Amino acid sequence: MWKLVHAGFDILCEQRDMEPDATFRGLFEQYMGASAGKKGRLHRSAREAAGFSENELNYLEGTGE
């Protein structure tokens, strides 16, 4: 199910001419706070299966921008 949700996010970003990674970071910070969730390792394989990009995963782990 989450892969479908994530695909929908990418489609909406494309339709609205928005860059998905920057939009993800902006929404995450707006609704979760700038440092929320950046606590190290995630269940990466589950998030990859859900369609999260490498950049999104790195951001959530605190290793990316």
N, C-alpha and C positions, 0 to 999 in steps of 0.2 A: 504494500500500500504506500509506504513512504517514498518508494522510487517514483510512483505515479505523482505524488504531491510535489516532489522535487522537480520532476519533468515539467509539471505545470508552472512552477516558479520560473524555470528557464524560458518557457514559452511566453509567459507574461513579460518577462524582462525583454525578450527579443521584440515583442509586439510594441512595447513602449520605449524602445531604443534605450534601454538601461543596461549597464554592464553588470552581469550577475554577481561577480565576486564583490564588487564595491557595494552593490545593493544589499547583499547578504550581510556584509559587515555593518553597514549603516543601520539596517533593521535590527540586527542582533544587539548593537550598542544602544539603540533607542529603547528597545523593550526589555533588555536583560542587563543593561549597564555595561560600561566599557570593559570591565575585567571579569564579568560573570562567565563561568564555564571554562576559563582559561586556567586549568588546573593540572595540566600534564596529559598523560596518555589517555586515550579514549578507547572504546571498543571499536577500533578502526575498521575492521572487516565488516561489522554490521552497518556502520555508517557508509562505507563504500558500496555495500549492497543496496543501500537506500538511495544511492545516487549522489552523495556528497562529493564535490570535487576535491582534488588534492589541495588546492588553495584554501578551501573552506575548512578542511580538516586541520591543516597547519595553523590556520587562524584560531580555531577552537582550542588547539593544544598550546597556543601561545608561542609557536615557532615561526609563524608567518605574519604578514601584514594584514 
